[in-house]
Each structure stands twice: as structure tokens, then as C-alpha cells.
């Protein structure tokens, strides 16, 4: 089952990567990017959108990692609390 899941994830990644390459090949239109303190410069639309997607994925990974880390800390705290409660319960039963 894990092999099938890994295969499907790999297939999905390859499909998205292939779509990105085709998107870059067929969208050669240049757009002007003008930041507040920088002069305007021309960048291919595919490059600009690809960079934004990569930045979004990276930010998503950072948020997910922090969330998972906080859940791990809470899980450890709850396990400790459960252990203490079980010890108190054992004390009361004897």
C-alpha cells in the first residue's frame, strides 16, 4: 500500500513538473514588474509565476512544520499529564 502511495505521489509530482515545463514553453510573454524602490524590468510571465508558486510552497512547508512541531510539544505535555493522572489514580486505588 505504501509503495502504491509513493508511486502516485511521484506520478503527481512528475505531472505537475511536466505541466510547469509546458507552461513555461508556451507562455513567453514578458511582463513589467515595478517594485516600490526598484526600476521596472521585464520578466517572462512563466518565470514570475513559477517563482511565486515556489515561494508559496516554501511558506506552506514552513507553516506546516511549525504546526507539526507545536502539535508534538502538546502531545508530549498531554502524555506527561496522563502519566501523572494514572499515577495518582493508582495511588488512590491502593
C-alpha positions in Angstrom: 0.0 0.0 0.0 2.9 2.4 0.8 4.5 1.6 -2.5 1.3 2.5 -4.3 1.0 5.7 -2.4 4.7 6.6 -3.1 4.1 5.8 -6.8 1.0 8.0 -7.0 2.8 10.9 -5.3 5.8 10.5 -7.7 3.4 10.4 -10.6 1.6 13.6 -9.4 4.9 15.4 -8.9 6.1 14.4 -12.4 2.7 15.6 -13.9 3.0 19.0 -12.2 6.6 19.3 -13.2 5.7 18.5 -16.8 2.8 20.9 -16.8 5.2 23.6 -15.5 7.6 23.0 -18.3 4.9 23.2 -20.9 3.5 26.3 -19.3 7.0 27.9 -19.5 7.4 26.9 -23.1 4.0 28.3 -24.3 4.0 31.5 -22.2 6.9 33.6 -23.4 5.0 36.8 -22.8 7.1 39.3 -20.8 5.5 41.4 -18.1 6.9 44.6 -16.5 7.5 44.3 -12.8 7.8 47.6 -10.9 8.6 47.4 -7.2 8.4 50.4 -4.9 12.1 51.1 -4.7 13.3 49.4 -7.9 13.1 50.3 -11.5 10.7 48.4 -13.7 12.2 45.4 -15.5 10.8 42.8 -17.9 10.4 39.2 -16.7 8.8 36.3 -18.6 5.4 35.5 -17.2 6.2 31.9 -16.7 9.3 32.7 -14.6 7.4 35.2 -12.4 4.5 32.7 -11.8 6.9 29.9 -11.2 8.8 31.9 -8.6 5.5 32.8 -6.8 4.5 29.2 -6.8 7.8 28.1 -5.3 7.6 30.8 -2.6 4.1 29.7 -1.8 5.1 26.1 -1.4 8.1 27.0 0.8 5.9 29.2 3.0 3.4 26.4 3.2 6.1 23.9 4.3 7.3 26.3 7.0 3.8 26.8 8.4 3.1 23.0 8.3 6.5 22.3 10.0 5.8 24.8 12.8 2.3 23.4 13.2 3.6 19.8 13.4 6.3 20.9 15.9 3.7 22.6 18.1 1.5 19.5 18.0 4.4 17.4 19.1 5.1 19.6 22.0 1.4 19.5 23.0 1.4 15.7 22.6 4.4 15.3 25.0 2.7 17.6 27.5 -0.5 15.6 27.4 1.4 12.3 27.7 3.1 13.6 30.8 -0.2 14.8 32.2 -1.8 11.4 31.5 1.1 9.6 33.2 0.8 11.8 36.3 -3.0 11.2 36.4 -2.6 7.5 36.1 0.0 7.5 38.9 -2.5 9.5 41.1 -5.2 7.0 40.2 -3.0 4.1 41.1 -2.2 5.7 44.4 -5.9 6.2 45.2 -6.7 2.5 44.3 -4.1 1.1 46.7 
